[in-house]
Amino acid sequence: MSLGIYPVGIIGGGAWGTALAAVMAQVHDHVLLWAREEDVVRSVNARHENTVFLPGTALSTRIEATADLTRMEECGALLVVTPAQHVRTTLAALPYTQAPLILCAKGIEADTEMLVSDIAAQVRPRNPLAVLSGPTFAHEVAAGKPTAVTLASANQALGAVLMRAIATPSFRTYWSDDVVGAEIGGAVKNVLAIACGVVDGAGLGLNARAALIARGFAEMQRYGLARGAKAETLAGLSGLGDLVLTCSSENSRNFSLGRGLGQGKASESLLADRKTVAEGAFTAPVLLKSATALGVEMPIVSAVCALLTNAATVDAVIAELLARPLKSESW
């Protein structure tokens, strides 16, 4: 891997992209952060803070922000942190480079049902690919709190090089060759986090939340295995680990969206009022469509879709889930 002028570049100036820039600045003297928003670029360069998406977090002077995507050709490796639904257009606009792409978005493309790695392979066939996923709240990562993630790459040698490029004492990476599993864990947990938020908003209690996490994990396993993921990946950081985090904290955008739904608020108003993207809202319908085509039963995901489209009330969805036939506990 050529280190380029900037060893690592980050594509996406939201909270997660900014947090990753903060991590990279711990181990590299120069980090380039691309943001679409001019006010993000100005605040990072002038105030060393992303006042739009990560206010209150001081950033290293080693980080330079730019709105010029062509400058990414100066980087030796690229962390792609744009939302899943925008990865295709962003990668298509990227200038010629053979730098490895580390895909950090969690979701499934709505129009094609493609995972982010499949999109990248189609749009950028010459770029080596890896996936970064795991339980990561941006504000904690940016603050240097201990975090562990999965770095998935089919090429172990590439994975070893990339792990050395991005790991720090507080940001620990574990390699996996299961790219599909790492992606599916990150995509499905976003939808399940909405469901857990509904439980919280409706005041159903912690017993119900724990039950939903466990049964949601069973849905993740069924779907992941049907798409070729490994069970151990789904039970690891990028699957169960990320699921527990996002289903247990209102810091999760998806959880807070679900809590609003559980309180009886309309999905349209909740989504329109959000500055940041709740990926689960876009993933849910395409996930359900894909699961149905595979013959995989995902009743919790189906319930989330019904709430997002106003096809059912919270009370009706809860009643339907509780009325499901009694059976053995299994995947």
Secondary structure by P-SEA (a helix, b strand, c coil): cccccccbbbccccaaaaaaaaaaaacccbbbbbbccaaaaaaaaaccccccccccbbbbcccccccccccccccccccccccccaaaaaaaaccccccccccccccccccccccaaaaaaaacccbbbbbbbccccaaaaaaccbbbbbbccccaaaaaaaaaacccccbbbbbbccaaaaaaaaaaaaaaaaaaaaaaaacccaaaaaaaaaaaaaaaaaaaaaaccccccccccccaaaaaaaacccccaaaaaaaaaaacccaaaaaaacccccccccaaaaaaaaaaaaccccaaaaaaaaaaaccccaaaaaaaaaacccccccc
